[in-house]
Amino acid sequence: MPEFSIATVIFAIVLIWVLFPFFFPISGIYKRDVDDEYIQFEQFGPIVTGKRNVDGGNQLYSGFQNFIWLSLKRRDYGLPALIAQGFPEVIAKKLNGSIVAQMKLRRRGKELVGSFIPQKILFDESSIRILSRHYQPASLRHYARANLSELPTLKVEAKKQENLPPLAAKKIQRKNTF
């Protein structure tokens, strides 16, 4: 019976950990079962990033895929989005880009099921200080992989297209100036 050294076993475990996401990727767009909440996940090996656009900003996720488990931290960006969550502008400037929640998910086929753990942030607006940050009890989250045909059309793109000038029937040919 061959003998394996501890270094060989550790190398094999790390190799399996790095290669597992290539065979069972998390990458894609996931829809939360309750809302019209879409998160787009991308990954390189076990490193996972995600993005969710919200009114006035976005939420960026980063973390690791450990076999079938996914551990992520969420950072909120955008002053209008933070103000809409109830923070005064001076506190929103301090919180912009900081970690405000974490998620622990488990992969089940084309679904991600797990918990969302938000932070309760206490602040003093008069002294512009954040007094404390504590993680709250977890709430259940369930995401299913979405098809591109299910995604809602963006109203912003329609507004941008309305403001564009009409296309010219003929392109103007420009001559070289040198």
N, CA, C and O of each residue as an XYZ file, in Angstrom:
712
protein
N       0.851     -1.173      0.000
C       0.000      0.000      0.000
C       0.902      1.242      0.000
O       1.794      1.354      0.840
N       0.677      2.169     -0.928
C       1.546      3.342     -0.988
C       1.301      4.270      0.197
O       0.184      4.405      0.697
N       2.379      4.898      0.620
C       2.276      5.859      1.717
C       2.282      7.263      1.137
O       3.073      7.581      0.250
N       1.392      8.094      1.650
C       1.296      9.470      1.207
C       1.773     10.391      2.315
O       1.421     10.216      3.482
N       2.570     11.363      1.940
C       3.019     12.321      2.944
C       1.912     13.351      3.179
O       0.983     13.462      2.379
N       2.012     14.086      4.253
C       1.029     15.124      4.578
C       1.027     16.191      3.494
O      -0.034     16.705      3.140
N       2.181     16.529      2.968
C       2.275     17.550      1.911
C       1.535     17.096      0.652
O       0.885     17.907     -0.006
N       1.627     15.821      0.316
C       0.935     15.293     -0.858
C      -0.574     15.354     -0.673
O      -1.301     15.716     -1.598
N      -1.042     15.005      0.509
C      -2.479     15.041      0.795
C      -2.980     16.477      0.751
O      -4.034     16.740      0.172
N      -2.255     17.402      1.342
C      -2.652     18.813      1.336
C      -2.659     19.349     -0.092
O      -3.574     20.077     -0.478
N      -1.656     18.996     -0.870
C      -1.609     19.426     -2.272
C      -2.810     18.896     -3.045
O      -3.395     19.621     -3.849
N      -3.182     17.649     -2.813
C      -4.321     17.041     -3.507
C      -5.624     17.734     -3.129
O      -6.466     17.976     -3.993
N      -5.798     18.055     -1.857
C      -7.016     18.743     -1.407
C      -7.102     20.134     -2.016
O      -8.170     20.533     -2.481
N      -6.010     20.878     -2.024
C      -5.990     22.224     -2.611
C      -6.256     22.141     -4.112
O      -6.987     22.971     -4.652
N      -5.686     21.169     -4.780
C      -5.908     20.999     -6.217
C      -7.379     20.711     -6.515
O      -7.942     21.277     -7.452
N      -7.998     19.845     -5.732
C      -9.422     19.544     -5.917
C     -10.258     20.795     -5.640
O     -11.216     21.066     -6.365
N      -9.906     21.568     -4.592
C     -10.627     22.797     -4.240
C     -10.567     23.820     -5.373
O     -11.558     24.492     -5.660
N      -9.402     23.936     -6.017
C      -9.237     24.901     -7.110
C      -9.934     24.420     -8.377
O     -10.509     25.235     -9.099
N      -9.901     23.135     -8.666
C     -10.485     22.606     -9.900
C     -11.995     22.392     -9.822
O     -12.662     22.413    -10.856
N     -12.549     22.188     -8.640
C     -13.976     21.922     -8.485
C     -14.848     22.985     -9.156
O     -15.784     22.612     -9.864
N     -14.597     24.301     -8.975
C     -15.449     25.316     -9.608
C     -15.404     25.303    -11.133
O     -16.352     25.767    -11.768
N     -14.347     24.792    -11.737
C     -14.301     24.715    -13.189
C     -15.280     23.659    -13.722
O     -15.795     23.795    -14.832
N     -15.535     22.620    -12.939
C     -16.462     21.568    -13.344
C     -17.893     21.845    -12.882
O     -18.848     21.391    -13.512
N     -18.043     22.591    -11.781
C     -19.360     22.934    -11.232
C     -19.401     24.429    -10.921
O     -19.370     24.818     -9.754
N     -19.470     25.272    -11.961
C     -19.396     26.724    -11.736
C     -20.693     27.307    -11.169
O     -21.783     26.766    -11.357
N     -20.531     28.421    -10.476
C     -21.650     29.192     -9.927
C     -22.014     30.313    -10.907
O     -23.116     30.857    -10.829
N     -21.131     30.659    -11.805
C     -21.305     31.793    -12.720
C     -22.685     31.801    -13.354
O     -23.215     30.759    -13.739
N     -23.259     32.997    -13.455
C     -24.551     33.154    -14.099
C     -25.391     34.190    -13.394
O     -24.936     34.846    -12.458
N     -26.612     34.330    -13.847
C     -27.550     35.284    -13.268
C     -28.570     34.499    -12.460
O     -29.163     33.537    -12.948
N     -28.765     34.923    -11.215
C     -29.681     34.248    -10.311
C     -30.784     35.214     -9.887
O     -30.539     36.400     -9.663
N     -32.006     34.684     -9.779
C     -33.169     35.477     -9.386
C     -33.640     34.999     -8.023
O     -33.779     33.801     -7.779
N     -33.882     35.959     -7.143
C     -34.421     35.628     -5.827
C     -35.890     35.278     -5.988
O     -36.592     35.891     -6.794
N     -36.356     34.305     -5.234
C     -37.716     33.816     -5.410
C     -38.789     34.807     -4.969
O     -39.919     34.718     -5.448
N     -38.484     35.739     -4.083
C     -39.488     36.657     -3.547
C     -39.638     37.908     -4.415
O     -40.752     38.263     -4.799
N     -38.548     38.563     -4.719
C     -38.585     39.843     -5.424
C     -38.103     39.691     -6.858
O     -37.802     38.595     -7.332
N     -38.041     40.828     -7.524
C     -37.341     40.888     -8.807
C     -35.901     41.293     -8.510
O     -35.415     42.316     -8.992
N     -35.242     40.483     -7.722
C     -33.854     40.735     -7.331
C     -32.968     39.792     -8.126
O     -33.052     38.572     -7.991
N     -32.115     40.383     -8.960
C     -31.207     39.602     -9.792
C     -29.775     39.879     -9.372
O     -29.395     41.030     -9.157
N     -28.988     38.832     -9.259
C     -27.560     38.963     -8.958
C     -26.797     38.239    -10.056
O     -27.123     37.107    -10.413
N     -25.783     38.904    -10.583
C     -24.942     38.283    -11.604
C     -23.633     37.868    -10.947
O     -22.893     38.706    -10.431
N     -23.354     36.558    -10.971
C     -22.127     36.022    -10.392
C     -21.139     35.688    -11.497
O     -21.512     35.160    -12.545
N     -19.884     36.001    -11.250
C     -18.783     35.603    -12.113
C     -17.728     34.974    -11.222
O     -17.664     35.256    -10.026
N     -16.910     34.129    -11.806
C     -15.885     33.514    -10.974
C     -14.661     33.137    -11.775
O     -14.704     32.940    -12.989
N     -13.572     33.044    -11.042
C     -12.322     32.517    -11.571
C     -11.830     31.515    -10.547
O     -11.302     31.887     -9.498
N     -12.005     30.256    -10.856
C     -11.666     29.223     -9.881
C     -12.587     29.351     -8.688
O     -13.794     29.518     -8.860
N     -12.050     29.278     -7.481
C     -12.901     29.374     -6.301
C     -13.272     30.819     -5.914
O     -14.071     31.021     -5.000
N     -12.706     31.810     -6.592
C     -12.987     33.219     -6.274
C     -14.247     33.654     -7.019
O     -14.321     33.547     -8.243
N     -15.233     34.143     -6.273
C     -16.530     34.518     -6.838
C     -16.791     36.001     -6.581
O     -16.571     36.499     -5.478
N     -17.265     36.699     -7.619
C     -17.717     38.084     -7.468
C     -19.131     38.171     -8.021
O     -19.530     37.379     -8.873
N     -19.873     39.137     -7.527
C     -21.240     39.317     -7.985
C     -21.613     40.781     -7.978
O     -20.973     41.598     -7.316
N     -22.663     41.104     -8.727
C     -23.118     42.485     -8.804
C     -24.628     42.509     -8.894
O     -25.240     41.712     -9.605
N     -25.219     43.445     -8.158
C     -26.659     43.687     -8.226
C     -26.860     45.182     -8.325
O     -26.405     45.932     -7.462
N     -27.537     45.620     -9.369
C     -27.832     47.038     -9.531
C     -29.101     47.382     -8.766
O     -30.103     46.672     -8.845
N     -29.040     48.491     -8.019
C     -30.195     49.011     -7.301
C     -30.354     50.475     -7.687
O     -29.428     51.073     -8.236
N     -31.511     51.056     -7.407
C     -31.727     52.463     -7.725
C     -30.714     53.322     -6.974
O     -30.663     53.299     -5.744
N     -29.920     54.070     -7.712
C     -28.956     54.980     -7.100
C     -27.620     54.364     -6.744
O     -26.805     55.026     -6.102
N     -27.361     53.131     -7.131
C     -26.076     52.525     -6.806
C     -26.047     51.060     -7.181
O     -26.810     50.597     -8.028
N     -25.143     50.336     -6.526
C     -25.074     48.897     -6.754
C     -24.506     48.201     -5.534
O     -23.928     48.823     -4.642
N     -24.688     46.907     -5.526
C     -24.182     46.073     -4.442
C     -23.203     45.088     -5.059
O     -23.537     44.371     -6.002
N     -21.994     45.059     -4.519
C     -20.966     44.157     -5.029
C     -20.716     43.058     -4.007
O     -20.587     43.314     -2.810
N     -20.650     41.833     -4.506
C     -20.413     40.662     -3.675
C     -19.039     40.097     -3.999
O     -18.607     40.125     -5.151
N     -18.358     39.588     -2.993
C     -17.080     38.921     -3.221
C     -16.915     37.823     -2.181
O     -17.335     37.961     -1.032
N     -16.295     36.735     -2.608
C     -16.105     35.630     -1.684
C     -15.537     34.415     -2.376
O     -14.885     34.520     -3.415
N     -15.795     33.252     -1.784
C     -15.214     32.005     -2.263
C     -16.272     30.920     -2.398
O     -17.248     30.870     -1.650
N     -16.040     30.050     -3.382
C     -16.816     28.833     -3.519
C     -15.975     27.720     -2.911
O     -14.892     27.409     -3.406
N     -16.470     27.130     -1.849
C     -15.815     25.995     -1.215
C     -16.657     24.761     -1.514
O     -17.584     24.424     -0.778
N     -16.315     24.103     -2.602
C     -17.057     22.955     -3.108
C     -18.500     23.379     -3.371
O     -18.714     24.176     -4.284
N     -19.507     22.900     -2.632
C     -20.891     23.292     -2.923
C     -21.340     24.495     -2.081
O     -22.477     24.947     -2.218
N     -20.483     25.006     -1.234
C     -20.836     26.143     -0.384
C     -20.269     27.431     -0.963
O     -19.192     27.444     -1.559
N     -21.010     28.503     -0.778
C     -20.621     29.810     -1.278
C     -20.685     30.793     -0.121
O     -21.730     30.937      0.514
N     -19.589     31.463      0.155
C     -19.506     32.436      1.247
C     -19.166     33.798      0.646
O     -18.119     33.966      0.020
N     -20.063     34.774      0.843
C     -19.909     36.093      0.208
C     -20.076     37.220      1.214
O     -20.795     37.090      2.205
N     -19.403     38.324      0.941
C     -19.590     39.571      1.681
C     -20.142     40.591      0.701
O     -19.758     40.601     -0.469
N     -21.061     41.470      1.179
C     -21.682     42.462      0.305
C     -21.240     43.867      0.692
O     -21.261     44.248      1.862
N     -20.840     44.621     -0.319
C     -20.500     46.031     -0.151
C     -21.519     46.856     -0.925
O     -21.846     46.538     -2.068
N     -22.021     47.923     -0.293
C     -22.993     48.801     -0.942
C     -22.301     50.068     -1.421
O     -21.526     50.687     -0.691
N     -22.599     50.447     -2.684
C     -22.037     51.655     -3.280
C     -23.176     52.535     -3.773
O     -24.224     52.038     -4.185
N     -22.965     53.830     -3.727
C     -23.938     54.784     -4.238
C     -24.633     55.523     -3.114
O     -25.386     54.928     -2.343
N     -24.384     56.819     -3.020
C     -25.001     57.623     -1.965
C     -26.527     57.614     -2.045
O     -27.176     57.467     -1.010
N     -27.135     57.766     -3.240
C     -28.603     57.729     -3.278
C     -29.181     56.408     -2.761
O     -30.222     56.409     -2.104
N     -28.525     55.297     -3.045
C     -29.006     53.995     -2.579
C     -28.905     53.896     -1.059
O     -29.822     53.389     -0.413
N     -27.806     54.373     -0.481
C     -27.642     54.330      0.977
C     -28.618     55.271      1.677
O     -29.143     54.947      2.742
N     -28.861     56.434      1.077
C     -29.825     57.381      1.654
C     -31.224     56.771      1.604
O     -32.006     56.956      2.536
N     -31.552     56.051      0.534
C     -32.852     55.386      0.418
C     -33.014     54.286      1.471
O     -34.139     53.941      1.832
N     -31.903     53.734      1.966
C     -31.959     52.719      3.026
C     -32.166     53.346      4.398
O     -32.353     52.633      5.383
N     -32.133     54.689      4.472
C     -32.414     55.361      5.739
C     -31.223     56.027      6.393
O     -31.338     56.498      7.525
N     -30.093     56.084      5.728
C     -28.923     56.725      6.309
C     -28.875     58.193      5.901
O     -29.169     58.516      4.750
N     -28.508     59.094      6.822
C     -28.314     60.489      6.438
C     -27.109     60.600      5.498
O     -26.264     59.705      5.461
N     -27.034     61.694      4.743
C     -25.991     61.837      3.724
C     -24.586     61.751      4.313
O     -23.717     61.114      3.718
N     -24.341     62.371      5.459
C     -22.991     62.356      6.042
C     -22.575     60.945      6.461
O     -21.406     60.580      6.340
N     -23.520     60.163      6.947
C     -23.220     58.774      7.323
C     -23.102     57.910      6.068
O     -22.261     57.012      6.014
N     -23.934     58.172      5.064
C     -23.874     57.412      3.809
C     -22.503     57.570      3.162
O     -21.990     56.618      2.575
N     -21.900     58.757      3.258
C     -20.554     58.956      2.699
C     -19.531     58.064      3.395
O     -18.598     57.575      2.759
N     -19.703     57.852      4.695
C     -18.770     56.992      5.433
C     -19.005     55.508      5.133
O     -18.069     54.709      5.134
N     -20.250     55.158      4.879
C     -20.583     53.747      4.633
C     -20.378     53.324      3.183
O     -20.328     52.128      2.895
N     -20.262     54.269      2.275
C     -20.145     53.962      0.850
C     -18.948     53.037      0.604
O     -17.803     53.411      0.857
N     -19.223     51.838      0.113
C     -18.167     50.872     -0.188
C     -17.777     49.971      0.962
O     -16.845     49.178      0.825
N     -18.459     50.064      2.092
C     -18.098     49.206      3.219
C     -18.970     47.945      3.237
O     -20.026     47.891      2.606
N     -18.512     46.955      3.963
C     -19.246     45.691      4.076
C     -20.470     45.914      4.961
O     -20.349     46.382      6.094
N     -21.648     45.576      4.436
C     -22.893     45.766      5.188
C     -23.661     44.464      5.405
O     -24.651     44.448      6.137
N     -23.219     43.377      4.780
C     -23.921     42.099      4.945
C     -23.030     40.965      4.455
O     -22.008     41.181      3.804
N     -23.448     39.759      4.789
C     -22.781     38.578      4.248
C     -23.828     37.515      3.937
O     -24.921     37.509      4.503
N     -23.472     36.634      3.040
C     -24.364     35.550      2.645
C     -23.612     34.232      2.699
O     -22.449     34.146      2.305
N     -24.286     33.223      3.186
C     -23.766     31.852      3.214
C     -24.781     31.003      2.459
O     -25.896     30.782      2.931
N     -24.383     30.531      1.286
C     -25.300     29.799      0.421
C     -24.781     28.398      0.138
O     -23.582     28.131      0.224
N     -25.710     27.508     -0.202
C     -25.372     26.137     -0.572
C     -25.968     25.875     -1.944
O     -27.117     26.228     -2.209
N     -25.199     25.267     -2.795
C     -25.653     24.983     -4.154
C     -26.455     23.696     -4.168
O     -26.031     22.669     -3.636
N     -27.631     23.775     -4.795
C     -28.486     22.599     -4.993
C     -28.912     22.593     -6.456
O     -29.938     23.175     -6.808
N     -28.148     21.955     -7.287
C     -28.427     21.942     -8.722
C     -28.269     23.339     -9.301
O     -27.174     23.901     -9.292
N     -29.372     23.902     -9.807
C     -29.337     25.258    -10.369
C     -29.881     26.284     -9.390
O     -30.296     27.369     -9.795
N     -29.882     25.955     -8.121
C     -30.387     26.852     -7.084
C     -29.319     27.113     -6.037
O     -28.428     26.294     -5.811
N     -29.428     28.272     -5.404
C     -28.583     28.627     -4.271
C     -29.512     28.890     -3.087
O     -30.399     29.740     -3.166
N     -29.309     28.165     -2.000
C     -30.162     28.275     -0.822
C     -29.263     28.522      0.376
O     -28.218     27.888      0.518
N     -29.674     29.448      1.238
C     -28.865     29.705      2.417
C     -29.374     30.875      3.217
O     -30.578     31.120      3.292
N     -28.445     31.600      3.816
C     -28.825     32.677      4.718
C     -28.182     34.005      4.321
O     -27.089     34.054      3.757
N     -28.903     35.072      4.639
C     -28.453     36.442      4.437
C     -28.320     37.048      5.832
O     -29.262     37.008      6.624
N     -27.155     37.604      6.127
C     -26.883     38.123      7.460
C     -26.561     39.618      7.346
O     -25.428     39.979      7.028
N     -27.556     40.500      7.603
C     -27.311     41.938      7.487
C     -26.632     42.493      8.738
O     -26.626     41.861      9.794
N     -26.064     43.682      8.594
C     -25.481     44.379      9.738
C     -26.440     45.454     10.221
O     -27.082     46.129      9.416
N     -26.536     45.609     11.524
C     -27.250     46.743     12.101
C     -26.186     47.780     12.410
O     -25.245     47.523     13.161
N     -26.348     48.957     11.819
C     -25.348     50.005     11.961
C     -25.947     51.141     12.767
O     -26.884     51.805     12.323
N     -25.401     51.363     13.955
C     -25.844     52.469     14.802
C     -24.909     53.644     14.580
O     -23.693     53.477     14.494
N     -25.494     54.848     14.487
C     -24.684     56.031     14.192
C     -25.214     57.239     14.946
O     -26.359     57.265     15.397
N     -24.352     58.237     15.071
C     -24.719     59.522     15.665
C     -24.525     60.564     14.573
O     -23.399     60.888     14.197
N     -25.641     61.084     14.072
C     -25.572     62.013     12.944
C     -24.908     63.334     13.323
O     -24.202     63.924     12.506
N     -25.125     63.803     14.551
C     -24.573     65.110     14.944
C     -23.044     65.096     15.007
O     -22.401     66.087     14.663
N     -22.465     63.982     15.443
C     -21.001     63.913     15.522
C     -20.397     63.200     14.304
O     -19.182     63.019     14.234
N     -21.219     62.805     13.368
C     -20.800     62.100     12.154
C     -19.948     60.872     12.511
O     -18.876     60.658     11.946
N     -20.448     60.081     13.453
C     -19.719     58.882     13.885
C     -20.595     57.648     13.739
O     -21.806     57.682     13.955
N     -19.945     56.574     13.371
C     -20.608     55.280     13.382
C     -20.298     54.670     14.742
O     -19.137     54.417     15.064
N     -21.328     54.436     15.533
C     -21.130     53.978     16.903
C     -20.853     52.478     16.985
O     -19.962     52.057     17.722
N     -21.598     51.676     16.245
C     -21.368     50.232     16.286
C     -21.947     49.562     15.047
O     -22.822     50.099     14.367
N     -21.427     48.377     14.784
C     -21.902     47.540     13.680
C     -21.989     46.118     14.214
O     -20.998     45.552     14.676
N     -23.185     45.552     14.143
C     -23.395     44.192     14.636
C     -24.179     43.399     13.603
O     -25.121     43.909     12.997
N     -23.781     42.139     13.407
C     -24.530     41.271     12.515
C     -25.826     40.848     13.204
O     -25.839     40.519     14.390
N     -26.898     40.864     12.445
C     -28.231     40.512     12.922
C     -28.499     39.030     12.656
O     -27.711     38.370     11.979
N     -29.602     38.508     13.184
C     -29.940     37.106     12.884
C     -30.144     36.903     11.383
O     -30.589     37.800     10.667
N     -29.814     35.733     10.946
C     -29.876     35.410      9.516
C     -31.314     35.233      9.048
O     -32.186     34.797      9.801
N     -31.536     35.582      7.785
C     -32.830     35.323      7.149
C     -32.585     34.407      5.948
O     -31.513     34.429      5.344
N     -33.587     33.613      5.617
C     -33.467     32.627      4.550
C     -33.465     33.300      3.185
O     -34.245     34.221      2.945
N     -32.597     32.847      2.295
C     -32.555     33.320      0.909
C     -32.570     32.126     -0.024
O     -31.976     31.084      0.253
N     -33.263     32.306     -1.138
C     -33.366     31.251     -2.145
C     -33.251     31.910     -3.513
O     -34.043     32.788     -3.853
N     -32.267     31.485     -4.292
C     -32.042     32.016     -5.634
C     -32.086     30.853     -6.629
O     -31.619     29.749     -6.346
N     -32.658     31.133     -7.796
C     -32.686     30.146     -8.874
C     -32.003     30.752    -10.089
O     -32.121     31.952    -10.340
N     -31.296     29.933    -10.836
C     -30.621     30.423    -12.041
C     -31.674     30.911    -13.024
O     -32.664     30.226    -13.280
N     -31.450     32.105    -13.573
C     -32.405     32.718    -14.495
C     -31.902     32.616    -15.925
O     -30.698     32.643    -16.180
N     -32.832     32.500    -16.843
C     -32.503     32.549    -18.262
C     -32.475     34.001    -18.697
O     -33.118     34.852    -18.082
N     -31.737     34.286    -19.748
C     -31.669     35.661    -20.239
C     -33.029     36.152    -20.708
O     -33.303     37.349    -20.636
N     -33.887     35.257    -21.189
C     -35.214     35.674    -21.652
C     -36.116     36.118    -20.502
O     -37.087     36.840    -20.729
N     -35.811     35.696    -19.266
C     -36.612     36.065    -18.110
C     -36.256     37.440    -17.553
O     -37.025     38.014    -16.782
N     -35.102     37.968    -17.937
C     -34.652     39.232    -17.364
C     -35.560     40.374    -17.786
O     -36.001     40.429    -18.934
N     -35.845     41.298    -16.851
C     -36.683     42.440    -17.206
C     -35.913     43.397    -18.107
O     -34.692     43.515    -18.005
N     -36.633     44.075    -18.984
C     -35.986     45.077    -19.820
C     -35.743     46.310    -18.977
O     -36.534     46.647    -18.096
N     -34.658     46.964    -19.254
C     -34.311     48.135    -18.472
C     -35.004     49.373    -19.011
O     -34.917     49.665    -20.204
N     -35.688     50.100    -18.146
C     -36.361     51.333    -18.546
C     -35.345     52.421    -18.865
O     -35.611     53.304    -19.680
N     -34.188     52.357    -18.228
C     -33.141     53.350    -18.442
C     -32.663     53.306    -19.883
O     -32.460     54.349    -20.504
N     -32.481     52.098    -20.420
C     -32.014     51.977    -21.799
C     -33.035     52.573    -22.757
O     -32.651     53.204    -23.742
N     -34.327     52.391    -22.495
C     -35.359     52.950    -23.366
C     -35.301     54.476    -23.341
O     -35.458     55.119    -24.379
N     -35.075     55.065    -22.153
C     -34.977     56.521    -22.047
C     -33.751     57.032    -22.785
O     -33.806     58.070    -23.445
N     -32.645     56.306    -22.676
C     -31.424     56.717    -23.380
C     -31.642     56.673    -24.884
O     -31.179     57.553    -25.610
N     -32.343     55.656    -25.347
C     -32.579     55.528    -26.778
C     -33.499     56.631    -27.293
O     -33.365     57.054    -28.441
N     -34.433     57.105    -26.462
C     -35.330     58.184    -26.881
C     -34.566     59.483    -27.113
O     -34.937     60.277    -27.977
N     -33.508     59.699    -26.349
C     -32.752     60.949    -26.435
C     -31.716     60.948    -27.548
O     -31.098     61.979    -27.812
N     -31.515     59.813    -28.203
C     -30.522     59.751    -29.261
C     -31.065     60.402    -30.532
O     -32.254     60.292    -30.829
N     -30.204     61.070    -31.272
C     -30.665     61.631    -32.553
C     -30.936     60.509    -33.546
O     -30.360     59.427    -33.430
N     -31.816     60.759    -34.532
C     -32.099     59.711    -35.517
C     -30.865     59.411    -36.353
O     -30.017     60.275    -36.580
N     -30.786     58.170    -36.804
C     -29.648     57.772    -37.623
C     -29.744     58.439    -38.989
O     -30.821     58.527    -39.578
N     -28.609     58.904    -39.479
C     -28.575     59.508    -40.810
C     -28.703     58.397    -41.846
O     -28.205     57.287    -41.658
N     -29.380     58.721    -42.942
C     -29.571     57.722    -43.986
C     -28.253     57.372    -44.647
O     -28.042     56.237    -45.076
N     -27.374     58.347    -44.727
C     -26.106     58.146    -45.398
C     -24.981     58.610    -44.472
O     -25.079     59.673    -43.859
N     -23.941     57.835    -44.371
C     -22.814     58.255    -43.557
C     -21.989     59.287    -44.313
O     -21.799     59.173    -45.524
N     -21.506     60.284    -43.602
C     -20.672     61.300    -44.219
C     -19.263     60.733    -44.307
O     -18.713     60.257    -43.314
N     -18.695     60.786    -45.482
C     -17.346     60.286    -45.663
C     -16.377     61.418    -45.355
O     -16.470     62.506    -45.924
N     -15.465     61.152    -44.466
C     -14.478     62.170    -44.114
C     -13.170     61.863    -44.812
O     -12.763     60.709    -44.953
N     -12.523     62.940    -45.246
C     -11.227     62.785    -45.908
C     -10.128     63.000    -44.897
O     -10.320     63.668    -43.881
N      -8.996     62.440    -45.177
C      -7.858     62.650    -44.290
C      -7.475     64.121    -44.313
O      -7.530     64.777    -45.353
N      -7.086     64.628    -43.148
C      -6.714     66.047    -43.051
C      -5.201     66.261    -43.040
O      -4.746     67.398    -42.912
N      -4.456     65.252    -43.165
C      -2.994     65.435    -43.170
C      -2.383     65.061    -44.482
O      -1.167     65.157    -44.646
